[in-house]
Amino acid sequence: MELTQVEKAALLQRAVLNSSVEELSKIYDELGFVEMSAPALGLACRFRGAGVVKALIQKGASFDFPSKRRIEETYNCYVGRRYANYRTNYSMYLSRVFGEDLRGAYCFKGMTLRRQAERETGEPLEFLPDGERVEVLNCLMENREKIAFQPEEMLWYSIYFGDMVIVEKLKGYGVKLSEVRIHTITDDAPAMDAYWLEYVAMTERLSYGDYFAVVRQLAAECDGKRLHLTDNLYEIMKKHFYDVRVFEFFLAHFKQEKMKKYQIIRGLIEIDAAAVLPVVERENWLTTPKKRDEMIAYASEKGSTESLAWLLDYKNRTADFVVEQEKAEKKMMRELTAAPDSVVMLKKIWSYRKREDGTLLITNYKGIDTEVAVLEKIGKGIVTGIGEGAFAGNHFNPKVTEEQIEQHGRITKITLPGTLQYIGKYAFCDMPALEEIHIPEGVEKIDDFAFWRCRFLKSITIPETVKRIGKYAFEGCVRLELVFISEGILEIGEFAFSNCSLKEIIIPESVQNLAVEPEGSAILKIFGYNPYSKMKVYCPKGSRIEEYCKKMHLRVENTFPLQG
């Protein structure tokens, strides 16, 4: 009886651990073609050494394997279909990393990174010593194209796991980080980019000593380009800022234009890192009297006595009290004489900028109301857009303060003006209390992540003027049950409604763009990888939408309900 490919893969792995080179070569010949030889080649790299690795390569073993769903399901690995083309990287069996220390890396899916391997003789195989691992690496480099070995990826993970023997050997070969890795850590990667998410997850698991070593090595690999900074990454790093060296490195190697300076100063105050505050003074981050006094009040509130003492001394050394008092009095008089609906007063509530056509884009809501009506006009300017992160309950807008983010999180209802044409990226994302919002006729585009994680939204109607719903637009709206999409929409982005609680969704025939992935379906792309079996989809009879829904075993209804 002919062996299955799964049985062949298992036999080859067993032979790698238990057989001599001669026996292994004979067994491989008997097995014939093995579609999944990568795990066996990886085990040889980890436990057997260069002789066994060479024998496997001569017989056709490779780190490559088919990018098919069947492979992914059968062997419990990634085949490049998800997570930005991530594939399980069996060459990483060579690296000095063990099962308890994976630090969020995606490439180890389905791999068991033990220190020892069981043998049929009862005597275990030990993880190879460094000298033998270097010999294996030499063999892999000699055959890199033949066996689909990616030394750039091994360099990335070896840096993170502190495997300096492999790092130094790869650098000796002239290996550098791949362009996608450098792009990920130096450019503005999308919030849900898999390479970025892995980078953040792995960084979060680093201890202080490891963090400093790893980030210095990564910075050195980037040829002078500064590292990209986000709020999530800052939250991971800030616990190390009590060390002046780390803070100095942070300022020198991360993009300062992305830094929220007063957020960083508050973080220093929270850990009472008074020794670092002179660096803040040197960088001229505290020259605004209002912000300086806010930091003094914050230090007092947090009980950070050393930081408070330093800030009070800084004020006494640098403040011009007469000039500051005169400015405060003039500002107070302007506000007392201004009308409530004047541009002067409205600027206290709204931040905005002009678009190319002369209309206004709202960039931030600074008010304190929990039920908000967006204005149709500010002065003579007509409001036609909601900009990136304008109401976000998270750090997607570099000019939003912590207090404003907290206030955004308390908003329950938003009324949008009839003049509106555009809803930008992250515009209303992560608003945990938002229950009601009406998208008016006239809006043409709802951009990516616009309502991401609005957890209390229960229903939404998309008017006929909207032509595109961006990717992840309503992802994570866990209470969203009913979606009515009017006739006229042309495109629905991937995962636009994933992780919702949809009971009913209405998709018209006008939808033209539902990006179909290989061996998958557009409906799967819209709703994520766990489609809702109880969901009912209203769509035209005989349409592409109906065909997709039936493939996914979703309930289909061809008679559209009356809206409202």
Helices and strands as residue ranges (DSSP letters): H 5-18, H 21-31, H 38-43, I 44-48, H 50-58, H 69-75, G 90-94, G 99-101, G 106-108, E 116-117, E 125-126, H 130-142, H 151-160, H 164-172, H 179-186, H 194-204, H 208-221, H 231-237, G 238-240, H 244-253, G 256-258, H 261-270, G 274-276, H 277-282, H 289-302, H 305-318, H 321-337, H 343-346, E 350-354, E 360-365, E 371-373, E 377-378, E 381-386, H 402-408, E 413-415, E 422-423, E 436-438, E 445-446, E 459-462, E 468-469, E 482-485, E 491-492, E 504-506, H 522-527, E 536-538, H 544-551, E 555-557
